[in-house]
């Protein structure tokens, strides 16, 4: 008897600041067969980041001003549903 393998589902939390020019490309590179939710944590962007995120249908959390990378990184786990979060950085 073999157990059917299921594809794990992943929530991607993307911290962003002024990522309007690169957000669409980054989103398009995500493996859609595995990722079932993408959440953008915007850190007070002043460019088109939020417009692009809305066009892509992302769930969005917004800081009303730029708090810096550390605050974005700390906010990301709170934006993620469920109990498991594994931070990565490029």
C-alpha positions as CSV (number, residue, x, y, z in Angstrom):
1,X,0.0,0.0,0.0
2,X,1.4,3.4,-1.0
3,X,0.3,6.7,0.4
4,X,-0.5,9.3,-2.2
5,X,2.0,12.2,-2.1
6,X,0.5,15.6,-1.9
7,X,2.2,18.8,-2.9
8,X,2.9,21.0,0.1
9,X,1.3,24.4,0.0
10,X,3.4,27.4,0.8
11,X,2.6,30.9,1.8
12,X,5.1,33.4,0.5
13,X,5.6,36.6,2.6
14,X,7.4,39.3,0.6
15,X,8.8,42.2,2.5
16,X,9.1,45.1,0.0
17,X,10.1,48.8,-0.2
18,X,9.9,50.5,-3.6
19,X,9.8,47.2,-5.4
20,X,7.4,48.4,-8.2
21,X,9.8,47.7,-11.0
22,X,10.7,44.1,-9.8
23,X,7.6,42.9,-8.0
24,X,5.8,41.4,-11.1
25,X,8.9,39.6,-12.2
26,X,9.6,38.2,-8.8
27,X,5.9,37.1,-8.5
28,X,6.0,35.4,-11.9
29,X,9.0,33.3,-10.9
30,X,7.1,31.7,-7.9
31,X,6.2,28.1,-8.4
32,X,2.4,28.4,-8.8
33,X,1.8,24.7,-8.3
34,X,3.2,24.9,-4.7
35,X,2.5,28.5,-3.6
36,X,-1.1,29.1,-2.6
37,X,-0.9,32.6,-1.1
38,X,1.4,35.5,-1.5
39,X,1.4,38.3,1.1
40,X,3.3,41.6,0.5
41,X,4.5,43.5,3.5
42,X,5.0,47.0,2.2
43,X,7.3,49.3,4.1
44,X,6.0,52.7,3.1
45,X,6.8,52.5,-0.6
46,X,6.5,55.7,-2.6
47,X,6.6,54.1,-6.0
48,X,4.1,51.8,-7.8
49,X,4.6,48.8,-5.4
50,X,1.1,48.8,-4.1
51,X,-0.5,49.3,-7.5
52,X,1.4,46.3,-8.9
53,X,0.6,44.2,-5.8
54,X,-3.1,45.0,-6.2
55,X,-3.0,44.1,-10.0
56,X,-1.4,40.8,-9.0
57,X,-4.1,40.1,-6.4
58,X,-1.7,39.9,-3.5
59,X,-2.7,40.2,0.1
60,X,-1.2,43.4,1.3
61,X,0.0,44.7,4.7
62,X,1.2,48.3,4.7
63,X,3.4,50.3,7.0
64,X,2.5,54.0,6.7
65,X,6.1,55.0,6.6
66,X,9.5,53.3,5.9
67,X,10.7,51.6,9.1
68,X,13.6,49.7,7.4
69,X,14.5,46.1,6.7
70,X,14.4,45.0,10.3
71,X,10.8,46.0,10.9
72,X,9.7,44.4,7.6
73,X,11.4,41.2,8.6
74,X,9.8,41.2,12.0
75,X,6.3,42.0,10.6
76,X,6.5,39.2,8.0
77,X,5.9,36.3,10.4
78,X,2.8,38.1,11.9
79,X,1.4,38.4,8.4
80,X,1.7,34.7,7.7
81,X,-1.3,32.5,8.5
82,X,-0.6,29.3,10.4
83,X,2.2,28.5,12.8
84,X,5.2,27.8,10.6
85,X,7.4,30.5,9.2
86,X,10.9,30.1,7.7
87,X,12.6,33.4,6.9
88,X,15.0,33.6,4.0
89,X,16.9,36.5,2.5
90,X,18.4,36.9,-0.9
